[in-house]
Amino acid sequence: ESFPNRILGTPSCRMTPSPNAISPLLFFLVLPAFVVPSSYGIEITVQPGVDLLPQALAKRRALGFKLEENVNIILEPGEHRLTTPLILGPEDGGDGSYEVKFYGENATISGGFKITGWNLQKGSKNIWEAPFPEVQHVNLTDIGPRMQMWRGTERLQLARSALLRYENCSREWIQFRATDVREEYYQQDDVLLVLYEKWVMDFNRIKTIVPENRTLFFSIPNFSPSDPDGGGSRYYILNAIEHLDEPGEFYMDTAKRKIILFLEEGDDPNNAEEGQGEGASQGEGFYVSDITSLVELQGNTSKAVSNVTFENLNFAYTSVESFYINAGFNMQSGNFLQKASISLAFATSCSVRSCIIRNTGGYGVWSNMETRNITIASNVLTDLGAGGIRVGRGDAITDNVQYISVSDNVLEDGGHVWQYGCGVLSQRASHVSIQHNEISFFRYSGISTGWTWGYSPTVVHDIVIERNYLHDLGLGYLSDMGCVYTLGHQPNSRVSNNLCTDVQSYGYGGWGYYTDEGS
């Protein structure tokens, strides 16, 4: 009769809704549980290891396409690490009479590699160093892989300053307050600025600093100054070793090829592997990722990938898309991003069920262009670099994205890199059902649909948003948001029987239902 705390490692409220408002039975969620397939069919077993999944996929292809029974690719317990994404084409799926299912118990498809060999810095009691891994495929010279590191499932913080406020600004510069900005930074070309606008935050870099008049010039002169109510003249400095001053912060030094980590005194990162010592957890390890996606279903205009299911698996550790950091992109909801941990394009009758998708650099699951009859159900998505689930694209007018079901998922703790990521983002799609999900602890909107602007004819219609529990959104980071945000004409759609609570914008627009332009 009350909502259990299902948040993984994140504070959550416990509440009992009024029986006059809505029944708590509407929010019963089915969480991941191992289910033995009713029909075993052909079994391909995959042992834990590095890049063994592509070998299993090759075995599936060798079976041919005309089969009479299901193909079950069974992942044994352990870490199944990928150095490149697992790509499935039309020849890897089923044909309607059978399906290809990937499943397992306590099996993790991982894009992460462990950082080992930690040593205390000379003269320090809590600052540790480890060398960049000498592995051929690993590239830590670009900014994307260096923005995230995890201790087990716990996300660590890239070295950053406190939240600051500028006194004046233009598209090309800010005037900072005294002592907020140093005259010079170590590896200054690599230092990032995070600047807040209304419903987005920008990444930028330092071109020059003029201490005499307290002016910092941007390397990308495209900042859109926000009114104080929407953006608040807020910014902070990120990826600067000068701000490595709190336990749990890290910095990656490309010049010296070292990873530097600030921990509590007495916490030895070398003990993490074996779960020894105070503060260490069993087998947690330190992980970094340099791949932006784990699994990609890629059909084509001639033939779709069909009848593929991922069930009862863990997906962990993806990197940040470096291009958009370097270019300073800042579009609403992160709709410019091109990757997700699991993505589908030109695919039909596929599903992601009862999985845990965590530790991402972007969105978790994306039903992209030309996808139909897709089910994303009973999953947990947590510790997300952007949002949780995407449907469709923002820049497409004619994409045939329809009959997508997003149900019974728990989506929480998003926006760690791209703070404007949504729990569920549906763009230019039709017949989309978003029901029975719990969405919480995102820095922007919970559910966002439409994205056609205005009242002109639209491909968006028959959108159903019902019986979702949305809470603890916004968290005071951005403005112009809501539990459910609709944009553009969406005929024959409905938003009903949702429970929305605790929405906190920075300035304006922390609404329950936000019906924006053309809704």
ZANU-47294 format. One record per residue: z, y, x of N, C-alpha, C in turn. Coordinates in steps of 0.02 Angstrom, whole numbers, plus 50000, padded with zeros to 5 digits. Layout:
# residues N
ZYXZYXZYX...
# end
This chain:
# residues 519
500004994050040500005000050000500005006350042499945005750107499855011450150499365009650204499105014850238498595013550289498935011250353498775005350378499065003150442498775007250499499135007550553498895011150612498395006750649497755008250640497235004350672496955007850733497225013550750496955017350805497135014050871496645013050913496745009450975496935014351030497575014751046497785019051101497795026451084497735028151021497715035151000498235036350947498605041950950499095043250897498765043550828499095040950779498815040950711499355042650661499155045750607499625046950554499675040750509500215040050474500305034550427500425037850360500025036150311500085039750248499955035150190500235036850133500105033250071499785038150022499155037150003498825041749959499105041349888499015046749853499225046949783498815042049742499125037849701498735033149660498295036749610498455043049595498035046849549497405049449583497425049649650496845052349686496335046949702496565041449731496095036349753496485030049770496185024349760496535018149774496485016349847497045014649879497015012649950496615006249960496505002449907496104996349914495394997949934495175004249919494505006149937494405006350012494945006650050494895007650121495065001350160495094995650128495224989450164494624988150211494774987150275494254986350325494264979350354493684976550365493624969950395493534970950470494014968750510493994969750581493734963450616493534964150680493214958550714493634952150715493324946650696493634940050700493094935050718493264930150759492754925350780492574920850721491914920250709491664916150654491184911050683491314904750672490864899450695490254899450649489644899750677489054899850634489024893650590488774894650529488734888950482488194883950503487704886450538487174882050563487104883250638487234878050678487234879050750486544880250778486064876550755485394877450780485344875950855484894879650888484804878950961485314883250996485674880451045486184884151080485984885451153486064891651173485964893651243486624896751265486954893651314487604895951336487534900251399487904905851400487864910551456488554911051488488594909551552489224910251588489324917551609489954919651619490064926451644489754927351713489564933451728489264934851792488834941051789488454942251841488034948251846487314946451829487034949851779486334949251760486134942051742486584938451709486404931751685486124932051614486264937351577485984937851509485224938151508484894941851553484164941551554483894934451565484254930451604484044923551613484084919551548484614920751510484674917451445484124919651398483934925951402483384928451360482724925251380482634923951444482034920451466482004913351438482584910051434482604903451403482424903751329482654908951295482474909651225481714910551218481414914651261480694915751257480304909251270480564905151313480224898851329480194894151269480634895251220480624891051160480034892551115479724898351125479174900351081479424903951020478954906150978479134910250920479164906150855478784900850851478764896850790479314891450794479884893050765480454888450767480684887050695481064881750687481304879750621482064880350615482404882550668483134883250665483354889250706483954891550692484224897450725484294896350800484264901850836484404901750908485054905450919485554901950945486214904950958486324905651032486384911751055486514913251125487264914551131487624909851160488354909851159488604912451226488964917951224489254920851285489954918051295490054914751351490704912051367491194917751382491854916551374492344921951386492284924751456492364931351461492334934651526491864940551524491724943251584491314949251591490594947351607490134949751565489424948651574489114955351595489094956551660488914963151685488154963851691487924969751672487214971351676487114977051726486614976451768486434981851813485864986051784485514983351735485014986951696485094984751623484864988751575484944986751505484574980251489484854976551441484534970551416484024972751363483384971551376482844973751331482594967851291482594968451225482324963351180481694965951148481144962251154480524963951122480394959651061479824960451027479674956550967479704949050978479524946751038479514939551052480214936651058480724940851062481404938451071481784937451006481514939950950481874939450887481664933450845481864933650781481674928350734481074930550693480894926450644480304928150603480464928150529481104928250510481284928150440481534921450417481264916050446481504909350429482084907250475482174910750530482734909350575482934915950608483534916050636483764922050671483974920250742484014925350783484274924750851484944928350853485464924650868486144927650866486464927250935486734933050956487144933451016487874933950993488294929451015488994929850995489434926451047490074927451040490534924351087491254926051067491714923751107492424925151097492714927651163493004933651160493274936851221492734937651275492134939251253491574940451299491394947751297491294950851355491144957951360490484958951396490014962251363489394964551395489554971451424489524971751491489794977551526489284980851571489284987451571488874991251618489294994151674489914991851679490374994651729490414990551792490574993851847490724990251908491394992751934491754988351967492434989851988492444993852053492924998352056493055002152117493664999052150493584997152213494124993752249494214997052317494724994752354494824997252422495175003952424495685004952383496035011352380496515012052439496535018152466497015019852519497305026752505497945027552520498265034052513497965039052562497855045152537497645050452583498205051652633498025053152693498515054352746498985060052726499625058652727500125063652711500265064452637499935060552595500035061152522500405055052495500745056052440501095050652407500765048552341500285052452318499985050752253499235052152249498905053852303498175054852302497865049152342497425045452307497115039452335496365040552344496075036952391495355037152403495075030152405494455029452380494085023252386493365024952402493025020752441492325022252458491865020952399491305024652398490775023052350490585015752361490465011952309490275004952317489605004252352489574999852400488954998652437488554993252402488314994852343487924990152303487244993352292486724989552299486044992452300485884996252237486064993552180485854996652117486275002752097486865003552128487325008752106487135015452137487075020452094486885027152117487395032152090487815034652135488305039652115488135046652140487515047652160487315054352182487165058952124486955056252067486815060352008487455061651970487455066851929488075069151897488305064451842487835061251805488025057151748488545051751763488415047351812488895042151827489565044751854489565050951880490175053551909490625057251860490425057351797490825061051748491355056751714491335050251725491795045851690492075040451737492695038851727492995032951760493545030451714493645023851714494135020851671494615016451711495225016251688495705011351714495785006251658495445000651666495404995951611495024999151553495344999851496495025003151438495215010551433495665012851477495915019751472495455024451510495215029551476494785034551507495205039251550494975040351612495295045151657494955051951650495275057151674495025063951666494695066451730494065068551725493735071851781494095078351796494225079651860494625085451880494385091851846494845095351814494665101351776495235106451778495045112651762495545117951757495865117851689496355122151680496615123451613496085127051572496195127551507495745131451464495815138851481495255142151493495245149051514494885153351462494945159951469494595164651425494265170151466493645171451451493295176851486493385183351447493285188951483493375195551452492735198351424492175196451453491525198951430491005193851450490415194051420489905189051436489215191551416488715188151442488015188951422487695182051428487045181751420486695175451429486725173051501486845177651548486795176051619487455175751655488005178351626488625178751663489235179251616489815177951646490445179651613490865183851661491275188051633491765191751673492435188451662492705185551715493305181551709493925185751723494485183151702495125186351714495345185051786495745189551811495975189151881496295182351894496135179351950496395173051976496145166851939495765167651885495525161751848494985157951886494585161551924494025158551959494105160052034494005155052076494065155952148493445159452175493515162052235492945165352267492405160252284492615154052299492135148852317492455142052304492025137052288492255130252275491925125352323492285119952336491995114552375491425111352335490855110152369490255107652335490115111652272490075118252280490035122752223489425121452179488875119252207488285117852166488405112252116488915108252128489065102552085489615104052034489935109752040490465111551993490155113251925490465110851871490215112151804490645117251767490325121051725490665125451678490585122651608491115122551569491075120651499491255126851459490765129451421490845135651383490765134151309491215136951269491215135551197490825140751159490415138351112490105142551062490405140650994490035141350940490325140050875490385132550863489815129150856489835122050840489595117750899489525120650957489345116951017489745119451076489715115651131489955117951196489385116851245489345121251295488805121051344489055118451410488625114651445488725113351516488285118251555488575121051607488195125451651488465124651721488155128051769488385127951838488435135051865488735135551924488855142051955488255143851999487965149651986487455152252031487775156352087488165161252068488535165352116489175167752084489665169352127490295172352105490365178952142490485184252104490585190852133491305192952121491755191752170492465193152159492625200452145492225204952173492385212052167492415214452094491965212052053491985213951982492125208051936492375202551966492585196551929492025193951884491435193151914490855190751877490615184151905490485179451861490195172951878489515172451845488995171451885488315170851859488145163451850487795161951795487605155051779486975153051816486915146751833486285144151861485765143451807485985142451744485515142051687485685147951641485265153051640485435159151600485265158351526485605153751493485445152551422486065152351378486615155251400487225155151359487135159751299487335157351241487305161351180488005163651164488175169851180488855172251168489055171451095489635168951084489875167451017490355172850994490395173750929490905178350904491595175250917492105179350925492765176750943493035171550894492865172250830493125167550781492825160550790492195160350811491865153950817491965150550883491915154350938491965151351005492595153251042492845159251029493485161151057493475163051130492885164551159492845166451230493165161251275493125154951256493465149551294492975146151342493245143951397492865139951446493355136551492493115131651530493505128751583493045126251638493335124951696492975122851755493075115351764492535111751774492545104451775492215101951839492425096151862492145092951921492255097251983492865099651992493055103752050493665100552082493625098752145494175095452179494795100052182494685106552179495245111252180495695110352119495445107252067495845106152007496075098851999496045095152053496315088352052497075088852063497435089652009498155091252015498585088151962498315083351924498695080051872498605072551876499125068551864499035061251863498505059151812498065054651834497525052351790496875056051801496865061051846496255064651861495895061451921495245062251924494845059551979494295064351998494005063252056493445067252080493025062852126492365063452122491915059552164491565064252213491705063152276491455067452330490815064452357490245067452341489595064652362489475065752436489765071052465489665072352536490015066952579490625065152560491005060252598490955053252568490595052752511490505046352477491175042952463491625046852433492285044352416492455046052344492845041652313493145043052247493875044652259494095050352233494775052652245495155052652179495765049952180496135048552119496855051052126497095054752077497775057252076498185052852029498705049652054499135045252014499855047352021500275044751977500985045651983501225042552049501715045552080501985042852142502255035752129502065031152171502285024152164501795019852126501285022752097500775018952061500215017252109500165010952127499675008652176499065005952140498485009152146497885006752110497654999952133497844997752193497644991152217497994985552179498574987152148498934982152110498624981052041498184985552020497904984951953497504978551945497174976251998496754970251992497164964151975497774963752002498184957851991498754959151942498804965351917499344966951870500014967151904500034969351967500664969552004500904976652010501544977452018501834983952031501964987951968502394992751975502574996951918501975001051895501875001251829501335005151800500665001751798500614995651824499974992051823499934987351764499334986351739499214981651684498814975751710498874970151677498554964051699497794964951701497514964351762496794964251769496434970451745496754976251745496434982051715495874984851759495964985651824495434987951868495214995051853494814997751899494515004451891493765003551886493455006551835492755005451821492365011951818491745011651843491255016951837490605013751813490195017551777489555014851754488995019551774488405016551791487825020751806487225018851762487335015251707486795013951659486985016951592486495019951559486635023751498486585019651434486355013451439486335009051380486435001851403486654997651357486774990651372486244986151342486094987151279485604982951244485114987451206484474986051215483954989951180483474985051146483414985651080482914982051042482304986551037481744984451067481154988551072480544984851044480404986050981479774983650953479224988650968478674988150933478124992850942477764993850877477244997850877476884999350815476534993250786476404988250828476064982250804476554977150776477154976650806477624971550784478334973750799478774972750750479474974650758479874968850787480444970650816480954965750832481304963950767481374957650752481624955650686482164950350692482634950550645483134945150637483524943750701483824948950728484274948350786484964950750765485474946850782486164948650765486594948550828487024953550834487554953550885488214953250847488614948250864489224947050825489804945050871490374948150857491004946350890490974947050966490654952350988490604953751060490924960451076491114961351139491334967751164490774970851204490684977451196490194981151236490574986851268490534987451334490954992351369490584995551428490735001851439490545005751498489805007451500489655013451478488985016351488489065023351517488545025551551488565031851587488335037651542488385043651570488165049751537487445051151558487035053651512486345055351527486325061751569486175060951633486215066451681485745072251664485155070651638484645075851627484925081351583485295079551531485525084551483486125088551509486495085651556487005089551592486665094651636486175092451675485835096851722485435102351687485155100751628484745105651592485155110151546485785108651537486215112951495486065112551421485865106651396485725105751324486375106551284486315109251223486915110151182486765109751108486295105551087486115105151016486655101850974486705104050913487215101750866487235094150862487825091350862487955084250854487675079850910487435082850963487155078951018486525075250999486135078150952485555074550926484975074250976485045077651033484535077251085484605071051129485175067751127485295061951170484795056351155484595052851206484065047751199484315040651207484955039651221485215033051234485845031851193486005025451184486635023351154486805016551184487425014451177487615007951205487175002351177487065002551111486604997851077486105002051039485465001251052484965005151016484415000550989484145002550932483614998850899483045003550883482435001550899481835005250881481285000350863480915001850809480424997150783480744990350773481254990250732481644984150720481774983450645481824977350622481964976050552482414969950544482834970150494483284964550477483704962450536484014967350568484454966050625485154968550608485664966150644486344968150628486784968150690487294972450686487844972550735488474971750695488824966250704489394964550661489994962550703490574964750681491214962350708491244962950784490984968450810490994969650882491464975450898491654975850960492014981650986491554985151036491404991451022490994995551066491435001151092491535001351157492035006051185491785008951252492135014051274492035016951341491295018751352491045023351311490345025251313490255032251342489645033551367489465040251389489105044251336488925041051280488575044251225488775041151159488285039951115488425036551052488495029051063488815025751014488925018551019488335014350997488095015550935487545011650906487045016650876486395015350886485875019850860485315015750828485235016650763484655014050727484115019350728483685018950776483215024250792482565023550752482015025650779481385026250742481135019450716480825019850657480515013950626480995007950623481575009150595482055003750585482185002950510482214996750487482314995350416482764989250408483154989350354483594983750339484064982250398484414987250420484874986650477485584986950450486014982450473486714982250453487154983350514487604988250508488104989650560488774989250525489124983750533489694982350490490274979250528490884981150508491504977950530491614978450605491394984050634491474985150706492024990150719492274990050780492714995250805492344999050860492295005650853491985009850904492515014850927492675014750992493225018751016493085021251087493405026751105493315030051170492575031351183492305036251145491595037551144491435044151178490905044051220490705050251253490425055351206490095053151152489835057651100490115055251033489665052950988489885050550923489875042950919489925040450856489975033350846489305030050831489025031550773488425028150749487895033350730487285032250753486715036650736486205032750695485895036450648485345033750608484785038850609484185036850629483615041450630483645046250688483175051150686483125056250738483065063150706483275068250744483235075050717482565078250725482155075750771481515078950786480925075350755481045070750709480505066650680480415068350606479795069050586479655070550515479455064250477479115059650509478825053950473479125047250493479635047250535479945040750553480145036950490479975030550489480135026350432480795022950444481335026550433482015023950441482335023450373482455017250350482705016550282483085009950274483485009750222483905003950205484355002150265484775006950282485255006050336485955005950305486345000850322487015000250296487515001050352487975005950344488515007050392489165006250353489505000650362490084999250319490644995750356491244997150333491854993550356491974994050431491774999650460491885000750531492485005250542492805004550599493315009250622493005013050680492935019650671492645023950723493175029150741493365029250805493895033950824493855035950897494135041850911494215044250979493535045651011493175050750985492515052451010492475059451039491885060951067491755067651093492055069051161492145063951202492465065051267492015068751316491365068151309490885071851351490525077051309490175074651258489815078951211490275080051151490645085451152491195086351104490945087051032490305088451022490035089250955489755082750926489905077050955489685070750927490035069350860489665066450812489935064850745490135057450741490585056050696490745049050683490135045150663489785047450611489145044550589488655050250580488085049950613487565055050610486925051750583486695054050525486085051350493485585056950484484995056250516484485061550516483815058850493483525062450445482845060950422482755053550406483215050850367483195043850346483315043450271483145037750241483235036850169483565030150156483855029650096484205023450076484715021550130485155026150144485675025050194486345024550157486705019250169487355018150138487895018650192488365023450183488915024450229489555023550189489845017650191490395016050146490945012250182491565013650159492145009450180492305010050254492165015750285492315016650356492935020950365493295019850418493825024350439493575028150500493575034850495493305039150548493845044250566494045044450630494595048850648494565050750722494905056250737494985058750805494315060050839493865063350802493265066150831493355073750835493025076850882493095084050892492635088050848492225084650808491765088050763491765084250697491225084550659491205081850591491265074250590491515071650534491585064450526490925061050509490575063650458489925060950436489455066750427488845066250453488345071550448487685068450428487375071050374486755068050349486245073550333485605071450330485065075850309484645078150367484765084550386484445087550445483715089250434483555091750375482875094250363482875101750351483445104850338483495112050325483065114050264483365118050221482985120950166482845116150109482395118350064482265114750001481565111849997481205111750052480515109150050480525101550041479945098450025479925091150019480205087750081480545082150070480925079050124480865071450123480945068450181480975061150185481685058650172482165063150167482865061250158483015060550083483235054650063483435053649993483855047249988484195046549933484595040549919485095039249975485505044249990486045043650038486695042649999487075037650015487705036149981488265036550032488755040950019489345041650062489955040650018490235034750020490775033049973491325029250007491935030349981492525026349998492665026050073492565031650106492735032150176493405035850184493775034050235494405037350251494275041350315494275048050307494125052550363494735056850376494975056750437495585060550452495615062450525496015067650539496115070050607495445071550641495085076350613494425078250638494445085550662493985087250706493965093950733494445094850791495075093650777495605093850828495645100550864495375105750832495425112550860494925114150915494425109950925493945111150980493375115750959493045114250903492445117950882492545120850812492045124650790492055127550723491465124950683491445126750618490865125250576490775117750567491255114550534491245107250528491575105050462491555098650449491905095850391491965088350397492355085450352492375078150348491685075350335491335078350286490645076350271490225082750272489725082850316489275088650325488575086550304488295090050255487615088550232487175094650247486555093250269486095098550289485405096950262485165101050216484505100150188484495096250122483925096650089483825093550024483855085950031484265082649989484365075349992484375072649921483805072049888483785069949818484105063049807484395062249748484665055849726485205053249773485585057749801486125055849846486795057449815487325054349841487985055849814488525055049868489025059249861489615059149905490215058649858490565053049860491095052049810491635047249835492235048149807492795043449819492955042649893492905048149931493125048150000493815051350005494205049350054494845052550067494795056350132494905062850130494835067150188495485070950198495755070850260496365074450273496395076550347496745081950360496875084350428496235085950466495885091250443495295093850478495495100550508495425101350573495635107450607495075110050650494745115450628494245118750670494605123450718494215126050767494515131150810494595137650772494045139850740494065146150703493935145050630493305145450610493125144650539492845137750526492845135750463492455129950443492765123150454493405122350442493705115650443493745113050373493175111150343493135109550272493175101950260493265100350196493215093450174492485091550167492145094450116491415093650108491085100250127490605099850172490245105850195489515104950176489305108350123488605107950100488225113750130487885112450185487535117650221486825118550194486435122350229485795125050206485345119850171485195121050109484745116650072485065110550040485725109750049486055103850021486025103849945
# end
